[in-house]
Amino acid sequence: MTTLHGDGIDGAGSGTDGLGVRGLGVDGVGEISVHGDGIGVAGQSPLDRESPEPLHAQLKRVLLAQIHDGDFAAGDKLPTEMELVDQYSVSRITVRRTLGELAVDGYLERRPGSGTTIRPRIYWDRRSQRLYGFEDELRALGIEAHTRIVSVDEAACSGEEAEALGTRAGEPVLRVAQRAFVDGEPMSVADVSLYLPGSVQVDVDELCATGKVYPYLERRHGIIFHQANKTLAAQLAGEIDAPLLGIAPSDPVMVAEVTSSIDVPRTAMFIRARYRGDRYRFYVALSN
């Protein structure tokens, strides 16, 4: 059967039993199929053809709402292009444009031969003016999030750490390895280097129970960092981080490096965190 759309003609089969016309119903919605045995309206579309908003944008909004509402879970297959054409009474060109934009935005994964699937949920880090709180922000949205400390060691400061911490190579630092999880899935891995005054004795068990360095230092030792510098970069996950993040070594990660310090008592922290590129977005609001 040949199918005629508002913006093009698609071949929908090799048969010659009739002509299917979409988008040309008496109310501008639905599908009229002309076959040898008569004419019938094949459905109604939630899209508004009288709206100035383009059909692909309307369809994108509808599919996004279904994803956010949980109608589709991560890994689920989306209906095929032709199923979406039939369901929403739009052209295949419109469907392809919509799916392409959703894929670019990180919501869909399109693989030839295996269809279109829903990608894992993306989490937006909106802490543009805060030192920490991503986990608290997610919890406020009802999303399960927690951080786990996997190791704590004292070591001699490396050259890279010394430059970031404002001290000399060879000085003692405390190294803390952390992993963060969201909805039970790995989100990030981080290496924290701490240069502490001699009067601060870290209780490793208490630190691990807290799960996060900033809150532990504030609550246990009264050390509060009021500002920090942060840089962002992209790189490949690599052989070491990939298995910890549950991704392939060739998959991208977002690298965040944070340095913060206070003068009294002299304390400095350097954090190098790697976030899954398919699940993490950093948000910054700009204004004139």
C-alpha positions in Angstrom: 0.0 0.0 0.0 1.2 3.5 -0.8 0.8 6.1 2.0 0.4 9.8 1.2 1.4 12.2 4.1 1.0 16.0 4.4 4.6 16.5 3.5 5.5 13.6 1.3 4.6 10.2 -0.1 6.0 7.0 1.5 5.8 3.6 0.1 4.2 1.4 2.8 4.3 -1.8 0.9 4.3 -3.4 -2.5 0.6 -4.1 -2.8 -1.8 -2.2 -5.1 -4.9 -2.6 -3.1 -5.5 1.1 -2.4 -4.3 4.4 -1.1 -3.9 5.5 2.6 -4.2 9.2 3.2 -3.0 10.6 6.6 -3.6 14.0 8.0 -6.5 14.7 5.6 -9.5 13.7 7.8 -12.5 15.9 7.9 -11.3 17.5 11.2 -7.6 17.6 10.1 -6.9 14.7 12.5 -6.7 11.0 11.9 -6.2 8.7 9.0 -8.5 7.9 6.0 -7.7 4.7 4.3 -9.1 4.2 0.9 -9.3 0.5 0.0 -11.4 -1.4 -2.5 -13.9 -2.1 0.2 -14.5 1.4 1.4 -13.2 4.4 3.5 -12.5 4.4 7.3 -11.0 6.7 9.9 -8.2 4.8 11.5 -7.6 6.9 14.7 -7.2 10.3 16.4 -3.9 12.1 17.0 -3.2 14.2 20.2 -1.3 16.7 18.0 -2.9 20.0 17.2 -2.6 20.8 13.5 -4.0 24.2 14.1 -1.2 25.2 16.5 1.7 27.3 15.3 4.0 24.8 17.0 5.5 22.5 14.4 4.3 18.9 14.5 7.8 17.5 15.2 8.0 19.7 18.3 4.6 18.6 19.5 5.4 15.0 19.0 8.7 15.5 20.9 6.9 17.0 23.8 4.4 14.1 23.9 7.1 11.4 23.8 9.2 13.3 26.5 6.1 13.4 28.7 5.7 9.6 28.3 9.4 9.1 29.2 9.3 11.3 32.3 6.0 9.7 33.4 7.5 6.3 33.3 5.5 4.9 30.4 8.9 3.8 29.0 11.7 2.5 31.2 15.5 2.6 30.4 16.2 -0.1 27.9 12.6 -0.3 26.6 12.1 -0.2 22.8 10.2 2.7 21.4 7.6 1.9 18.8 8.9 1.7 15.2 8.9 4.7 12.9 5.9 3.4 11.0 4.0 2.6 14.3 4.5 6.2 15.4 3.4 7.4 11.9 0.2 5.4 12.3 -0.3 6.4 16.0 0.1 10.1 15.6 -1.0 10.6 11.9 2.2 12.3 10.9 4.8 11.8 8.1 7.8 9.6 8.5 9.9 12.7 8.0 8.3 14.2 11.1 8.9 11.1 13.1 12.6 10.8 12.1 13.2 14.4 12.9 11.6 14.0 16.4 13.6 10.8 17.2 16.8 12.4 15.9 16.4 15.4 18.3 15.6 13.1 21.2 18.7 11.0 20.5 20.8 14.2 20.4 19.3 15.3 23.7 20.4 12.0 25.2 16.9 10.4 25.7 17.1 7.7 23.0 19.7 5.4 21.5 19.3 4.5 17.9 21.1 1.4 16.5 20.6 0.1 13.0 19.0 -3.3 13.1 18.0 -3.2 16.7 15.6 -0.3 16.9 15.3 2.7 19.1 15.6 2.3 22.9 15.2 4.5 25.9 18.5 5.6 27.4 19.1 5.7 31.2 17.7 8.8 32.9 19.7 12.0 32.7 20.4 13.9 35.9 21.0 17.6 35.8 23.5 19.2 38.3 22.2 22.7 38.9 24.6 23.6 41.7 26.2 26.5 39.8 26.7 28.5 42.9 27.0 25.7 45.5 29.9 23.6 46.7 27.9 20.5 47.3 24.3 19.3 47.3 23.7 17.3 44.1 22.7 14.3 46.2 20.4 16.3 48.3 18.8 17.9 45.2 18.1 14.5 43.7 16.6 13.2 47.0 14.3 16.1 47.1 13.0 15.0 43.7 12.4 11.5 45.1 15.4 10.0 43.4 17.6 7.5 45.4 21.1 8.8 45.6 24.1 8.0 47.9 27.9 8.3 48.0 30.2 5.5 49.2 33.8 5.9 50.4 35.8 2.9 49.2 39.2 3.7 50.5 41.1 6.2 52.7 45.0 6.3 52.6 47.7 8.7 53.7 50.4 9.3 51.0 53.1 11.7 49.9 51.7 14.6 47.8 52.3 14.2 44.1 53.3 17.1 41.9 49.8 17.5 40.4 48.3 17.4 43.9 50.8 19.9 45.2 50.0 22.4 42.5 46.3 22.1 43.1 46.6 22.2 46.9 49.1 25.0 47.1 51.7 23.0 49.0 55.0 21.2 48.2 55.4 17.8 46.7 56.1 15.1 49.3 53.9 16.7 52.0 51.5 14.2 53.6 48.0 14.2 52.2 44.9 12.1 52.8 43.5 10.4 49.7 39.9 9.4 49.6 38.3 7.4 46.9 34.5 7.8 46.4 31.8 6.3 44.3 28.3 7.9 43.8 25.1 6.0 42.8 21.8 7.2 41.6 18.7 5.0 41.4 21.1 2.1 42.2 23.3 2.7 39.2 26.9 4.1 39.1 27.0 7.8 38.5 30.5 8.9 39.3 33.9 8.0 40.7 36.0 10.6 42.5 39.5 11.0 44.0 39.8 13.5 46.8 43.1 14.8 48.1 43.1 16.6 51.5 45.8 18.7 52.9 45.0 19.0 56.6 46.5 20.9 59.6 48.4 18.6 62.0 45.7 19.2 64.7 43.0 17.4 62.6 42.9 13.7 63.1 40.5 12.0 60.8 38.4 9.2 62.1 38.3 6.9 59.1 35.4 4.9 60.3 33.3 8.0 60.9 34.3 9.4 57.6 33.3 6.3 55.8 30.0 6.1 57.7 29.3 9.7 56.6 30.1 8.9 53.0 31.1 12.4 52.0 34.1 14.5 52.8 32.6 18.0 53.0 29.9 17.2 55.6 32.3 15.2 57.7 34.9 18.0 57.9 32.2 20.5 58.8 30.4 18.5 61.4 33.4 16.8 63.0 36.1 19.5 62.8 34.3 22.7 62.1 36.1 23.1 58.7 33.9 25.0 56.2 34.9 25.7 52.7 33.1 28.9 51.5 34.2 28.9 47.9 35.9 26.8 45.3 37.1 26.8 41.7 35.7 24.2 39.3 36.8 23.1 35.8 34.9 20.8 33.4 36.3 18.7 30.6 35.4 15.7 28.5 37.5 12.5 28.0 37.1 8.8 27.5 36.4 6.6 30.5 39.5 4.4 30.1 40.2 0.9 31.3 40.3 1.8 35.1 37.1 3.9 35.4 34.9 2.1 32.9 34.1 -1.0 35.0 33.4 1.1 38.0 30.9 3.2 36.1 29.4 0.3 34.2 30.3 1.6 30.8 32.8 0.8 28.0 36.3 2.3 28.0 35.6 4.2 24.8 32.5 5.8 26.3 32.7 9.5 27.3 32.8 10.9 30.8 32.6 14.4 32.2 35.6 15.3 34.3 35.1 17.9 37.1 38.2 19.2 39.0 37.4 21.2 42.1 39.9 23.0 44.3 39.0 24.7 47.6 40.9 26.0 50.6 40.8 28.1 53.7 43.7 29.9 55.5 42.8 29.3 59.2 43.4 26.5 59.8 45.4 26.0 56.6 43.3 23.3 54.8 43.0 22.5 51.1 41.1 20.0 49.0 41.4 18.8 45.5 38.7 16.7 43.9 38.8 15.0 40.5 35.4 13.4 39.7 34.4 11.5 36.6 30.7 11.4 35.7 29.0 9.1 33.2 28.5 11.1 30.0 25.2 9.4 29.2 23.5 10.3 32.6 25.0 13.6 33.8 24.5 17.2 32.6 25.9 20.3 34.3 23.6 23.3 34.3 24.6 26.9 34.5 22.1 29.9 34.3 23.5 32.9 32.4 22.3 36.5 32.3 23.4 39.9 31.1 
